[in-house]
Amino acid sequence: MTTLGLDVGSTYIKGVLVDADGHEVGSARRSTPWQSLPHGRAEMAPDDLLAAVEAVLADLGADGRQVCGIGVSGMAEAGVLLTPDDQVVGPVVAWFDPRGAEDVADMPADLRAEFAGRTGLPLGPLATFTKLWHRSRHDGLVLADRQWLNVPEVVAWWLGGERRSEVSLAARTGLLDQDTGQVWPRAAEALGVTPRFLPTLATAGSVWGGASRHVPPSMAGAALTVAGHDHLVSSTASGVLDVETLYDSIGTAEALVRVLDGVLDRPARARLAGHGVNVVRHMLPGHGVMLAGTRSGLLMRRALQIVGVNDAVGRAAIDAEVMRLDPDRGDAEITVSGAANADGVLNVRADADGLSPALLFDATLRHGCEVLADVLASMAAENPPATRSVVAGGWASMQSVRRSRRAVLPEPRFSDHDEDTAYGAALVAAFAADPGADDLVAHLTRAVERHDAGLTGSVAGSTHPPSGGTPR
């Protein structure tokens, strides 16, 4: 059987077709249609998003290969509102948009005090809650009697699925109490909504309906599912299904993922949130995840744009130049800041003449590793550190990026999958399309064992269900 995985990502909307043996047999992509606005803001019209998704599906359906399941993954924190009569209220505001940061101080004191421990997230502009608070107070956005769908969920709904909220995506909104797994009443009250603001919670791999809209004939009737938050789906595609392995996905955001046997306790969640580390529910049923991020990929992109590099040829040339630099040459001629997850603004300081694009990119890599090391130290203070790691994402194909991460990560292995998230979504779609499947973790374990997930080198021992290692 052939399944399709969609990754509605921050830079591209990507799709892959995967056959019954786990081989990718087709791929397509379109740029994510953001509109850049002043002061780091970004948004897109829902119709533009749908058009890009349709174009990807049309490309994948061109050869007529029959598809039995479609899994949708992608970015969290961004989404749309639906009215009772199914009208879509946009725009889609990007997860990296800074709106709402200035509003936190005006929120109720009790909510501010409890937010991190309850939700497992820092209270800041990344959380959907904060952007909704801002937009309802400054932009006149009406929240009452509406429901929130995250981007992958609205795509599944567009294709013919039901209104549902996948657990790992809901966990990124700042509306979910991680202890109960349900909407936190105080957060709903603060926004002036009811717990029904989030649709019925569903697990990754559950069937949301059959594809009936905006799909080519070869995909009509395919089982629809939402696979979950992109970083988590990507990690499972690379075999990160255990508590000993760290997953580092370097895309627009650099995301660090650790599977947990639980979601830690409330005080630990609050402490970690203070360091920018999230502890929420995983897309793997019954498991938690420690998730941290940096803006390293965003800064790398902006550094290259400054020097006029916007394509693969230019990136390859810069990569080669950086690899010729001496990594032990001492003080950097350029210093960079802005990679912290609460930042994302590229700041450059040049202390010498005769500088080059390669020196700028190398300085950006160095800064990214410094922020990464700080995040790893914060995670290790609450949970035993990982003993191995898997590195994936678009930036991980560059040799200079790989060299920089080898200096920070434990025993890193590098994924050679072009589209880890889309591939993982296709594996989850195969689970949804199989009426006899009843355990997602076991299904993914078998899929990874059948196909080595594109890793260069063995990651034996990291492809078993989460077990052992109770978090402190």
N, C-alpha and C positions, 0 to 999 in steps of 0.2 A: 504494500500500500504506500502511497505517496502522501506526505503531509507538508504543510506550509507553515513556516514561522515568520512572523512579522516583528520587527523591532522598530518602534516609532521613537527614534532617538533624537538627541539634541542637535546633531549635525546632519544626519541622514535618516531617511525612512528606508529600511532595508528589508528585503524578503528573500528567503531561500526555500527551495523545494528539496525534500529529503526522502530518499526511497526507503524501502523496508529494511535494507541492510545498513542504514545510517549514513549513506553516501549523499553528499550534496549534488543534485542533478540540475540545478538551475538557480540563478540569483538575479536580483534587480535592485536598483536603488534610485531614490530621488532626494534632492536636498530638502531639508526641513524648511518650510517657507516662513521663516521668522521675518518680521519687520523690525529692524534695529531702530531704537529711539534714543534720545539723549540720556545721559547719566546712567549708562549701563542697562537701561531697560530694554526688554524685547517681548514681543507678542506676535500672534498670528491669528488670522481669521479662520474660524472653523471650516468654512467652505474651502479655503486653500489647503488645509490639512487633509480634508476628505479627497480633494482632487489629486493630491500627491499619493495618497494611499491607493486610490483607484488606478493611477498610472503604474504603480509597482505591481499591483495584481494583474493588470492587463498584460504587462510584459511577461510575467510568470505564466500566465494562461495562454500565451501565444501558441505553444506547441500542442495544446489540447490534452496534456497529461491530466488524468483524473485525480482529483485531490479529495481525500476522505476526512481530513481534519485540518483546521486552521487555528493556530495558537498565536495570540497577540501579547507581546511584551512591550516595554518601552519606559520612557521617563516617568518619574513620579512627581508629585507636588503640583504639576500643571494639569489643567482640565477645563471642563465647562459645567455650566448649570443647565438642567433640563426643567422646563415648566411642566405642569400637570398635563398639558396637551402636546407634549413632546417637541416643543420649540427649544432650539439650542441657543443658549445665551453665552456669547463670547465677549471679548476675545480670549484666546488661550494665552495666559501670561506665563512666561518661561520660569522654570524653577530657579534659574540664576538671576532673575530680575530682583533688584534690591528693594522694591516697594514694600513698605511696612516696617522697615527697620526703625524709623523714627516714631512709630506708634506704640512700641512695646512699653515704654515708660508710662503711657496713659492707660494701660490695661489694668483691671482690678488687681489689687495687691495679692489677694488670696489665690487668684488664678496664676499670677506670675510665680508665686512661691511653690505651687504644686505642679506646674506644667511639666517640667523635666522629669520628675519622678513618676508621674502618671503616664505620660505619653512616650517616654524614652527618647525624646527629642529636645534639643535646645530651643528655647523660645526666641525665635529670630525670623528673618525674612524668608528663609528656606521653607519653613512649614506652610502648608496650604492655609492653615488657620490664620496666620498673620496676614497673608495677602488678602484673604477674604475680609478680615477685620478692616484692613486699609481701604479696600475697594468699596465696602459698604458704607464707610464713613466719609470718604473723600470723593468717590466717583458716583455715588447714588446707586450702587449695585443692590438690587433687591434679592434677599436670600430666603425670605419666608415662602413656604409652600413650594420650594424648589428642591431638587436633588443634585448632588455633586457627583460627577463621573470623572475619574482620572483619565488621562489621554488613552491608554490602552483599552479602558472600559468603554469609552465612547466610540472607539473604533469598532470594537466587537458589537456594540449596539447598532451602529450604522450598518454593519454587515448582516444584521438580522437577529442578533442575540437579545437576551433580556437585560433589563436594568439590574445590574448587580455590582457589588463592590468586592474586589478581590482582597484577601486579608493583608498581604504584604504591601499593596498599594494604599489601602486604608490606613495602615500603620504609619505611613509617611505624611498623613494630613495634619497630624496634631490633634485629631478628634477622637482617637482610640485610646482607651484605658488598657495598657498592656497587661494588667493583672486579670481583668475580666474578659478581654477580647471584644468588648462592646463599646459603643460610643460613650465617651465620658460626658455625663450630663452637664457638668459645669462648663465645659467648652461649648456645648450646644447652646446652653442658656446665654452665654456671653455673646454669641453670634445672633441670638434671637431666633433660633431654629429648634426643631425637635430632633430626637435621635433618628427619625426617618430621613434626615438630611442626607445621610449615607444610605444607599439602597441595601437590600439584604446582603449580608456578607456571604461570600462563597470562596471555596478553596481553589487553588490553581489545579487545572486538570478536570474540574467539574464541567459538565456540558451546559453551555449558556444558551443553546439553541442551534438551529441549522442555518448555514449561510444562504440568504435569500435576496440580498440587496447589494448592489454595487460590486458584484463579482462576475467574472467570466463564466460561461456555461459549464466549463470543466470543474468549477468549484461549487456549483449550486448544490445545496444539501449537505455540504461538509459540516462536520461537528465543529462548533465554535467554542473556544475556551480562552480565558485570559490566563497567561502563564505567570504573570506577576511582575514585580519590580525588575527592571532590566539588569541591574548589577547581580541580583540573586540568580536570575535565570541564566545569565552568562556563566556564573561560577559553577552551577550544576552541570552545564554542558562540558566544562573542563574537568569534571570528576570531583569537584570539591563538595563532598557529601559527608565529611567527617569533621571532628572538632580539632584536629591537629594541623589542618592546612589553612594557610592564609591565601586569600584570592585578591589580587591587585589588578583591577581593570582600569587601564589608562585611556580614557576617551576625553571628551570635553571636561568631565569631572574625572578625577582619579579616585576610584572607590576601593576601599579595603573591606573585605567580607570574611567573617568568621562564623561558622555554624556553632550554635550553642544548644545544650540540652534543655535549656529554659531561657527565660528572658531576664535573668538575674533579679535581685530584689529591688524594691523601689529606691532605697538609699544609694545602691550602686548605680542604678540608672541615672539618678540625679548627679552623682559625682562625675560619671562619664560624660554626661551631657555638658557639664561645665568645661570639658576639654574638647567639645565638638564631636564626641563619639555617641552614636545612637545605639540603643538596645531595643529592638522591636521584634515583631513576629516575622518569621521566615515564610517564603512561599512553600517550603516543605512542611506539610501538615504536622502540627505538634511540636515544632522546633522554633527556637528563637535565632536571632542573628545579631552580632555585633558589627555595626556598619559605620565606617568613618569615611570622610571624603576630603579632598583638597581641590583647589582650582588649578592644579598644575597643567592639565591639558588645555584649559582655556588660556592660560598665560603663554603656553608654548605656541598656540595658534596665533595669538596677538603679537608675539615677538616676531614670528615669521611674516605676518602681514606688514609689520612696520618696515621690514627690509624688502618688501615686494615679492615674497614667496607665497604663492597661492595654489600651487599644483604639485603633483607627485614628483615631477622632474626637479623642481626647485628644492623640494624637501630632501631628495636623494643627494643633491649636490651639497646642501648644508650638512647633512648627516656625515658625508665623507670628510668634509672639512673639520667637523668637530672631532671625528675619530683620529685625525692627525694631530690634534692638540695634545699636549702632555697633561694627563689628568692630575699629576702631582706637581704642577708648576708653581704652586704656592698661592699667594693672594690673587684674587680675580681682579681683572682690570675693569670689569663691569659688575655692579651688584644689582640684584633684582629683588623685589618684594611683591606680595599680593596673592600668594598661593593658598593662604589659609581659607578654609571653606566659607568663612563669614566675610571674605574680602572679594577677590577676583579682579581687582584693578591692578593692571600691570604698571609698576613704578620702576623706572630705570635710572641708575646713577652711574655715570661714566667718569672715571678718575684719571684717564689718560687719553692720549691721541693715538692714531694708528689702529683704531679698533675695527672690527669686522663683524659681519652677520654671524659668523661661526662663534665668535666670542660672546655675542649677545645670547645666542641659543644655549651655549654651554652654561652661561650664568643663570639662565632660566632653569636648566636642568639641576644645577647645584642647589638653587633655592628650593626647588620642588622636593629634593631629597631631604633637605633640612626640615621642612615642614612634615614630610612623611615620617622621619625618625621621631619627631615629637609625638605624632599621633600614635605610633607603635608603642612608645613608652607609656602613654596614657592607658592604652588597652591592656598592656602587660601588668599594670598596677592592680587590675581588677580580675584578670583571668590569665591562666598560664599562657605564656607566649607560644606562638606556632613554631613547629619544628621544620616546616617546609612551606613553600609558596608556589603558586601558579600565577603567571603574569600574562595578561591578555589585553585586548583593546587595540584600537587603530594605531596609537603612538608606539605600541610595543614592537612594531615591525622595524623601527629604526634602531640601528646598531648603537648609536649614541645613547638612546633611551635605555636600552638593555644594559649597557655598561654602567650607567648611573645607578640603576636599580639593583644590580648585583652587589653594590657596595652597601646596601641598606637591608635587603630582604633575606630571610633564611632560605638557603638551598633553592633558589628560584629556578623554575622551569618555565618555558615560554610556549604559549599556545600558538599553533600555526593556523587555526581556524580564521578565516576572513571575517566571519560574522558569528561570534560566539553566542550573542543574545538571540539572534534569529534562529540559529541552529537549536539552541536550547528550547525555544518556543515551539519549534517543530517536533521535538521529542515529547514535550508536554501534550501537543496536539495528538500525537500517536496514542498516548495514554487515554485521552478523551474519546478517541475514535474506536477504542477497543472495549467492547461491552464486558469482556471478561477480566479487565484490569481492575485491581482493587487496592493497590498500594503504590503511590507515586514514587516514593523513595526506591523501592525495589525495582520498579520499572526503569527509572533513570540509571540505577546501578547496572542493570543488565545492558542497557543501551550503551553506557560508557565502556563497559567491559567488552562489548561486541565491536565497538569502534573506539580507538584509543583517544578520541576527542581532539585529535590533531596535535598532541603534545610532542615536543622534541625531547625524547627520553622518557623513561618509565616514571609514572607516578604511582607505582604499586603501593598499596596500603592506603591510598586516598580515595579509593572508589568503593567504600563500604558505607552502609547507613550510619548515621550519627550514633555513637555509643561511647561510653566511658568518659572520663575527664569531666567530672562535675564542676561547673564554674564556681569559683570562690565568691 
